[in-house]
């Protein structure tokens, strides 16, 4: 059980993903890292059938999603894009309710089960006291929790999140990542695009590193995050050391000699 991507080519006018193959086991918390434009978002969109691949196969729990309709895929995979837009008048409860759309009839009538899952998603994301507030009135961290609740209400085995910490201050970044880890511990398989290597290494059990539309490396963060990898992927000279709390790898850039001198002088 899990997600299997085989020899995928996908993109827009021309391919962004080039012969990409990977496997994500059910129950994983997988993180995707890599420089801007390397294909991370395109890969998520292709797995979630937002984007149709030019060739290759994507199987989710043994079923080929490239041949499934969008409604069927949405009952299996919840996809949260970067900076999702929402009408200003929509409340938290209404937004979370949108997650039930793939399971409802064309009339959009809510069943008892729909109401239960909406309530459970709001409770799991600690939004009970905000359920009647407009999403436009929320702080960045609260808004991100509301969108996570919508994905949770979709009641899928797989959740894909594209840069869920973008534009959040550091407190809300870690609150969001903690919540994703809690959802994963409760049984959801999560695939998350992140830019911060230390955060990706701390929260991800399976790290996938992309470069130029291809998979450069994958595995346990402690096994693959090295100065050589950071240089090859980002062209960044750095030191890698263990986080003193989690023991997971942290990459710190090495400043140029003239910058190092100024930094050392300022610290004296």
N, C-alpha and C positions, 0 to 999 in steps of 0.2 A: 504494500500500500504506500502511496506517496505520489510525487510528481516526477515524471520522466520526460525530459526534453531531448529529442534526437535529431541532430543535423539540421537545425533550424536556420533558415535564411529569412530575414524579415526587415522591413524598413518602410520607406516612403517612396520617393522617386527612385532611389537606389538602396540596396541593402545596407542596414546598419548592423544587424547581427549576421555573422558569417560562420556558418557551420557550427553553431553552438549546440553542445550536448551537456547535460548535467542531470543529476538525480537528487531529489530532496525527499528524505524519508518522512513518513507520517509521524508527527510529534516533534519535528525539528523546529528550532528557531534559527532560521537561516538569514544571514545578512549579506547584502550585495554592496561592495565598495568599488571605487574606481574613479578616474577623473571625469569631469564634465564631458558629455558627448560620447562616452565609451559604449553606451547601449544599455545601461541599467534599466532606465524607465521603459525603453522599447521592449526589453525582455519581459518585464512585468506585464505590460500591455498585451504582449503576444501570448503569454501563458493564460491571461484572463480573457482572451478572445476579444479584447478591445481592438486589437490589430490582428489581421489575418496574415499568417506567415506565407511567404512565397513558396516555400517548400519545407519538408521535414515533418516531424510528428511530435505532438504533445499529448501525453497520456496522464490522466489524473485518476488514481485508483483503478488503473487498467482500462479506462475508457478514453478513446481518442477525442479530445475536445475540439480539434480542428474541424471535425465533422458534426459537432453538436450545435444546436441553436443557442443564441445568447441567453435565453431564459433558463435553459438547463444548466449552462455554465454558471450563471449567477446563483443557482441553488447550491453550488459546490464551492465556489471561490468568491469571496468578498474582496473587492479591489478598491482601495482608497487612494486617489491620485494626489499629486502635489497641489496644495492650496485650493481645495475644492470650493466652488462658489455655491451660495445658497441665497434665495430671496430674503430680503431684510426682515420681512414680517414673520418668518417661520420661527416657531418656538422649538425648544429642545425636543419636546415630546413628538412634535410633528416631524422633525428631522429624523429622529430615531425610527419613527414609523415608516419612513421611506425604505428602510432596510427590509421591510416585509413585502415590498412590491413583487419580487420574483415568485412569491408563494401565493399571491392573491389572484382572484379572478379578474376579468377585464373591468368589472364594476368597482374593484378596489375595496370591497367590503372586508372589514376586519373580523376575524374569527376569535374565539376565546383564546386559542393558542397564540394568535398574533399579539393580543393584549398582554398575555403572560410573558412573551419573549421581549416585548418592548419594556415592560416593567423590570424584568431581570437585567436587561442591558443597561438601563438607567441606574439601577442599583449597583451593578458591577463596576460602573465607571464613576460612582459616587456623585451623581448628578440629581439626586432626589429633590434637593431644595432649589434646583434651577430648572426643573422640567417645564415650567410655564413661562420661563424667560425667553425673550427673543434671542436667537443665536447671534445676531448682530450686536447685542449688548454684552456678550461674554468677553472675558479676557482671552488671550491667545491660547493659554493652556486649557481653559474651560472649553473653548471651541473645539480644540483638538480632541478632547475627551468626548464631546458630543458626536463628532464624526466617527470616532472609534466605537461609540455605542451604536451608531447606525449600522456599522459593519458587523458588530456583534449580534444585533437583532436579525441580521440576514440569516443567521443560524447555519453557517457553513463550516465545514471542517478545515478550510484553508482561508487565511487572511493575508492579503498582500498590501503593504503600506509603502508608498513612494515618498521618501523623505518626510516622515511625520514630525520631525523636530525642527524643520525649516522655519525660520523667523521667530522661534521661541527663545526666551532667555534660558539661562542654564538650569534654573530651578524647574521650569516647566519641561525642559528637555528630559531631565531625569525622571520626572513624574510620569511623562508619557512612556518612556522606555520601561519603567517599572511596571506600568499597567500592561504593556505588551507582554512582558515576562510573566506576569500573573495569568494573563489569558492563555499563554502557552503552557504554563504549568497546569492549568485547568483542562488541557486537552486539545487546544487549537494549534494547528500547524501554522507558523507565521513566517512570512518572507518579507524582509524589511530592507529598503534602500537607505543607507546612511552615508554621510560624508566624513564624520568624525571617526578616525580609525580606532582610537582608544575606546569610544563608546561601542563601536561595532564589535571590538574584541571582547569587551566586558559582557555584553548581552548575547552575542551570537554563539551558538554551539557549532554551527557550520558556516564558515566564511567563504564567500565566492568573490574572487577578485577579477574584475574585467578590465580589458585594455583593447582599444580599437575594435570593438565589436566582437571580441572573442573572450573566452575564459582563459585568463592567464594562470590562475592557481585556485585551488579550493581545498578545504580541510579545516581542522581545528585551528583557531586563531593562533594559539601558542606554537603550532607547528609551522605556520607559513608566514607570519609577519616577521620579516627580517629587514635590515637596512638595504640588502640587495633588492628585495621585492619592492620596497618603497621607491628606490631609485629607478628601477626598471619601469614601474607603472606611473609614477608621478614626476620623475626626474628631480627628486628632492633628496638631498644629502641629510641623513638623520642618524640619531642613535635610537636603539630600541632597548627598553628595559621593562622589568616587571612592575605592574602597578602594585604599590605597597598594601592595598586593601584586597583587591581581587586576585592578584598574581597574574593577571592577563597582560598582554603586551601593550606598551605605550610607545609611540614614536615621537621623538622630539627633534625638530629640525636643527641642524648645525648652522649658525650664522656665518656669514662671510667674515674673513679675518678683521676687516676694518669695522664691521658692525660689532663683532665680538669685543673688540677693544673698547668701543663706546659703551657697550653694555656693562663690561667689567668696571669701567671707570665710574659709571652711574651707580653701581652697587657698592662702591667703596665709601 
